[in-house]
Amino acid sequence: MKNTAVFVLILFVLSCCTPKEKQGNETEKNLVSEMKHVLDSLMIDVWYPRVIDATNGGYFSDFTYDWELGEPQNKFIVTQARHVWATSFLYENYEEKEEYLRYAGHGFHFLRDHMWDKEFGGFYDLTDSTGNLLPRSIGADKRAYGNSFAIYALAQYYKVSKNEEALELAKKTFLWLEENSHDPVNGGYFQILDRTGKPIVREEAAKYAGYENFQVGLKDYNSSIHLLEAFTTLYQVWPDELVRQRLQEMYDIVSGVMLDDRGFLKLYFHPDWTQVTDEELHGFSREGNSPTNHITFGHDVETAFLLYEAAGALHIIDNELFQKMKKMVDHAIQHGWDKKYGGLFDGGKYVDGEVAIINDHKQWWAQAEALNAFLLMHRIFPDDTIYMQKFEEQWAYVNEYLIDHEHGGWYIYGLDVGHQFSESNKVSIWKGSYHTVRAMVHCLEMLGEGRE
């Protein structure tokens, strides 16, 4: 197994700490055995090569609960790029599995040949199954979020393949965002762009036809944390000074401006980084889509990990970072943890000083990120037993309520909420393998085990 950047960071943290003598060795052995089985037999072997679209290129986007091809098979830059990243990441860790490198190269060719806009630059958000723009405005629109995942994927693919063309395309994407999406006055990036790359201003939000019209003219947490993630990987393979500056900028924004003193991420901002009110969000949202300034516990624990990765790339890992990570993860455990079944609820909101749960579903990706974050926190704070306890409880929840032990894959929501989710699609344009593969591989690394 090759050492990943995260594994190196973990070794750094362990060298700075004095962990107790390892306890519960038998429990950890059982965890490793269960997790290896799930990763190998119920995840990787089920996903790949099944999702490879050998006819049209790229990866299939829709599978039913029992892994039959579904509809409509449109191709979303986020999912396509995440598959390139996931297969490259798997090859980095299990280099004897050369097929993963081929799977990643297959996806890279689709990104390069079909999803990159050769006229205006940047990656399209959505195409049909063959890579052609759809006959509606959303297909020609671009987002910082989607382009961030393209950078993330291309940089990771270059890392393992040394394909210079992939690195050049990653550089082009970064510079395209720099020219178009980046705010040189206040910092950060605008999310919603037109096809030419121009940010769409707030005044046009009401007439905008896209599915995220409430974010038009704003900056947001979700694109910001993933730009942070993308620049972290890009800087590892292209240590350019401007990339370092933007990585530091996003690190400061996410860990400073976006982090509420109580320990959660604030979500939506005007260009000058003042927070958008709920009233304004409601006013711009479509009927049936009323976003609020809520707490998204999954993103909070994920961001703790992404800040850790970024700090490692910037060589600024310190106690201040650890305390911010701790505040975020502790807040999620205190306010988002389901004391009955386990797992993190999807959303909460402060009401009269107390957190009320406004969404009791438990999406697959958030539970995967919680596994990774809890175990990482245990490695950083080995004397604080809550993190290993929560990791073990989280794995028990995931294994019982999210892993499909019959067909393979993860359900979209934990079945403690409702058994009907057992027949939801295993794959969609918003449901790929990236969160779960990353979490499982990192957890096995932190447990001292890789995949043989």
HUTA-V627082 format. One record per pair of residues at least 4 apart in sequence whose ideal C-beta (glycine too) atoms are under 7 Angstrom apart, sorted by sequence separation. I is the first residue (numbers start at 1). J is the second residue. If there is no record, write none. Layout:
BEGIN
[[I;J] [I;J]]
END
This chain:
BEGIN
[[3;7] [5;9] [6;10] [7;11] [8;12] [9;13] [10;14] [11;15] [12;16] [13;17] [24;28] [25;29] [26;30] [27;31] [28;32] [29;33] [30;34] [31;35] [32;36] [33;37] [34;38] [35;39] [36;40] [37;41] [38;42] [39;43] [40;44] [41;45] [42;46] [43;47] [44;48] [46;50] [47;51] [53;57] [63;67] [64;68] [76;80] [77;81] [78;82] [79;83] [80;84] [81;85] [82;86] [83;87] [84;88] [85;89] [86;90] [87;91] [88;92] [89;93] [90;94] [91;95] [98;102] [99;103] [100;104] [101;105] [102;106] [103;107] [104;108] [105;109] [107;111] [108;112] [109;113] [110;114] [111;115] [112;116] [117;121] [127;131] [128;132] [137;141] [142;146] [143;147] [144;148] [146;150] [147;151] [148;152] [149;153] [150;154] [151;155] [152;156] [153;157] [154;158] [155;159] [157;161] [158;162] [164;168] [165;169] [166;170] [167;171] [168;172] [169;173] [170;174] [171;175] [172;176] [173;177] [174;178] [175;179] [176;180] [177;181] [178;182] [183;187] [193;197] [194;198] [200;204] [204;208] [220;224] [221;225] [222;226] [223;227] [224;228] [225;229] [226;230] [227;231] [228;232] [230;234] [231;235] [234;238] [235;239] [240;244] [241;245] [242;246] [243;247] [244;248] [245;249] [246;250] [247;251] [248;252] [249;253] [250;254] [251;255] [252;256] [253;257] [254;258] [255;259] [260;264] [269;273] [270;274] [276;280] [278;282] [279;283] [280;284] [281;285] [285;289] [296;300] [297;301] [298;302] [299;303] [300;304] [302;306] [303;307] [304;308] [305;309] [306;310] [307;311] [308;312] [309;313] [310;314] [317;321] [319;323] [320;324] [321;325] [322;326] [323;327] [324;328] [325;329] [326;330] [327;331] [328;332] [329;333] [330;334] [331;335] [332;336] [333;337] [338;342] [350;354] [362;366] [364;368] [365;369] [366;370] [367;371] [368;372] [369;373] [370;374] [371;375] [372;376] [373;377] [374;378] [375;379] [376;380] [377;381] [378;382] [385;389] [386;390] [387;391] [388;392] [389;393] [390;394] [391;395] [392;396] [393;397] [394;398] [395;399] [396;400] [397;401] [398;402] [399;403] [404;408] [411;415] [413;417] [415;419] [427;431] [433;437] [434;438] [435;439] [436;440] [437;441] [438;442] [439;443] [440;444] [441;445] [442;446] [443;447] [3;8] [14;19] [38;43] [39;44] [40;45] [53;58] [63;68] [75;80] [110;115] [111;116] [117;122] [127;132] [134;139] [142;147] [158;163] [161;166] [177;182] [183;188] [193;198] [208;213] [215;220] [219;224] [238;243] [253;258] [269;274] [276;281] [285;290] [311;316] [312;317] [338;343] [350;355] [351;356] [362;367] [398;403] [404;409] [444;449] [445;450] [53;59] [63;69] [64;70] [91;97] [127;133] [128;134] [133;139] [157;163] [183;189] [193;199] [194;200] [259;265] [260;266] [269;275] [270;276] [285;291] [311;317] [381;387] [415;421] [444;450] [52;59] [53;60] [63;70] [90;97] [116;123] [117;124] [127;134] [133;140] [182;189] [183;190] [192;199] [193;200] [258;265] [269;276] [337;344] [338;345] [348;355] [349;356] [403;410] [404;411] [415;422] [444;451] [51;59] [62;70] [115;123] [126;134] [158;166] [181;189] [192;200] [200;208] [205;213] [208;216] [235;243] [258;266] [268;276] [282;290] [336;344] [348;356] [402;410] [413;421] [51;60] [60;69] [62;71] [91;100] [115;124] [124;133] [157;166] [158;167] [181;190] [190;199] [234;243] [235;244] [266;275] [336;345] [348;357] [349;358] [378;387] [402;411] [412;421] [62;72] [90;100] [91;101] [281;291] [311;321] [348;358] [377;387] [378;388] [411;421] [62;73] [205;216] [281;292] [347;358] [411;422] [61;73] [115;127] [126;138] [127;139] [154;166] [158;170] [177;189] [181;193] [204;216] [205;217] [231;243] [235;247] [332;344] [336;348] [345;357] [347;359] [402;414] [412;424] [60;73] [61;74] [87;100] [91;104] [114;127] [125;138] [126;139] [180;193] [268;281] [308;321] [335;348] [346;359] [374;387] [378;391] [401;414] [411;424] [61;75] [125;139] [202;216] [278;292] [307;321] [345;359] [401;415] [61;76] [124;139] [154;169] [155;170] [202;217] [231;246] [232;247] [278;293] [345;360] [346;361] [401;416] [87;103] [88;104] [115;131] [124;140] [125;141] [154;170] [200;216] [201;217] [231;247] [257;273] [346;362] [374;390] [375;391] [50;67] [58;75] [87;104] [114;131] [125;142] [180;197] [200;217] [307;324] [308;325] [345;362] [346;363] [374;391] [397;414] [409;426] [61;79] [124;142] [125;143] [179;197] [180;198] [181;199] [192;210] [275;293] [307;325] [344;362] [123;142] [151;170] [231;250] [343;362] [412;431] [84;104] [87;107] [122;142] [192;212] [335;355] [346;366] [371;391] [374;394] [46;67] [59;80] [110;131] [125;146] [176;197] [304;325] [58;80] [151;173] [228;250] [344;366] [84;107] [123;146] [150;173] [151;174] [192;215] [227;250] [228;251] [344;367] [371;394] [59;83] [83;107] [84;108] [123;147] [191;215] [192;216] [304;328] [343;367] [370;394] [371;395] [122;147] [268;293] [303;328] [304;329] [147;173] [224;250] [228;254] [267;293] [344;370] [410;436] [80;107] [84;111] [123;150] [191;218] [266;293] [301;328] [367;394] [371;398] [191;219] [300;328] [301;329] [190;219] [191;220] [224;253] [225;254] [80;110] [81;111] [147;177] [189;219] [224;254] [367;397] [80;111] [188;219] [264;295] [300;331] [301;332] [367;398] [51;83] [191;223] [300;332] [144;177] [189;223] [224;258] [265;299] [80;115] [189;224] [265;300] [297;332] [367;402] [188;224] [264;300] [144;181] [221;258] [77;115] [189;227] [265;303] [364;402] [48;87] [111;150] [297;336] [221;265] [329;373] [144;189] [221;266] [44;90] [77;123] [144;190] [145;191] [221;267] [298;344] [364;410] [77;124] [144;191] [220;267] [297;344] [364;411] [367;414] [59;107] [77;125] [143;191] [220;268] [297;345] [298;346] [329;377] [364;412] [58;107] [108;157] [143;192] [254;303] [363;412] [76;126] [123;173] [143;193] [218;268] [219;269] [363;413] [52;103] [121;172] [142;193] [218;269] [296;347] [297;348] [326;377] [342;393] [343;394] [362;413] [57;109] [58;110] [74;126] [75;127] [141;193] [218;270] [219;271] [255;307] [295;347] [325;377] [342;394] [361;413] [362;414] [57;110] [74;127] [104;157] [116;169] [141;194] [142;195] [215;268] [254;307] [294;347] [295;348] [333;386] [49;103] [52;106] [74;128] [75;129] [122;176] [141;195] [294;348] [295;349] [342;396] [343;397] [48;103] [74;129] [121;176] [140;195] [142;197] [294;349] [326;381] [342;397] [362;417] [73;129] [75;131] [105;161] [251;307] [341;397] [361;417] [57;114] [112;169] [292;349] [333;390] [360;417] [108;166] [218;276] [322;380] [101;160] [251;310] [74;134] [101;161] [174;234] [251;311] [295;355] [341;401] [187;249] [247;310] [251;314] [170;234] [263;327] [264;328] [294;358] [188;253] [259;324] [263;328] [298;363] [187;253] [247;313] [248;314] [369;435] [78;145] [82;149] [85;152] [89;156] [92;159] [171;238] [214;281] [247;314] [263;330] [264;331] [298;365] [302;369] [305;372] [368;435] [372;439] [379;446] [78;146] [81;149] [85;153] [88;156] [92;160] [263;331] [298;366] [301;369] [305;373] [308;376] [368;436] [371;439] [375;443] [77;146] [81;150] [84;153] [88;157] [91;160] [141;210] [174;243] [255;324] [262;331] [297;366] [301;370] [304;373] [167;237] [214;284] [365;435] [369;439] [372;442] [376;446] [78;149] [81;152] [82;153] [85;156] [88;159] [138;209] [167;238] [213;284] [214;285] [298;369] [302;373] [305;376] [343;414] [368;439] [372;443] [375;446] [77;149] [81;153] [88;160] [137;209] [138;210] [298;370] [301;373] [364;436] [371;443] [56;129] [77;150] [84;157] [137;210] [138;211] [213;286] [56;130] [57;131] [225;299] [56;131] [120;195] [122;197] [148;223] [341;416] [120;196] [121;197] [120;197] [145;222] [149;226] [152;229] [156;233] [159;236] [214;291] [229;306] [232;309] [236;313] [117;195] [145;223] [148;226] [152;230] [155;233] [159;237] [206;284] [221;299] [225;303] [228;306] [232;310] [235;313] [144;223] [148;227] [151;230] [155;234] [158;237] [205;284] [143;223] [145;226] [149;230] [152;233] [225;306] [232;313] [148;230] [155;237] [228;310] [144;227] [151;234] [186;271] [186;272] [186;273] [4;92] [183;271] [4;93] [2;92] [2;93] [1;93] [1;94] [2;95] [5;236] [9;308] [9;309] [6;309] [9;312] [5;309] [12;317] [5;312] [67;407] [66;407] [67;408] [65;407] [86;433] [90;437] [86;434] [89;437] [93;441] [83;432] [85;434] [89;438] [79;429] [82;432] [83;433] [86;437] [82;434] [76;429] [79;432] [70;425] [74;429] [65;422] [93;450] [94;451] [65;423] [65;424] [67;426] [65;425] [31;392] [42;403] [64;425] [65;426] [20;382] [46;408] [63;425] [64;426] [17;380] [19;382] [20;383] [42;405] [46;409] [62;425] [63;426] [31;395] [63;427] [14;379] [17;382] [27;392] [34;399] [38;403] [62;427] [13;379] [42;408] [43;409] [61;427] [62;428] [13;380] [42;409] [61;428] [61;429] [10;379] [51;427] [47;433] [43;436] [43;437] [43;440] [39;440] [38;440] [35;440] [35;443] [36;444] [35;444] [40;451] [32;444] [39;451] [32;447] [36;451] [31;447] [32;449] [28;447] [6;442] [10;446] [7;445] [1;450]]
END
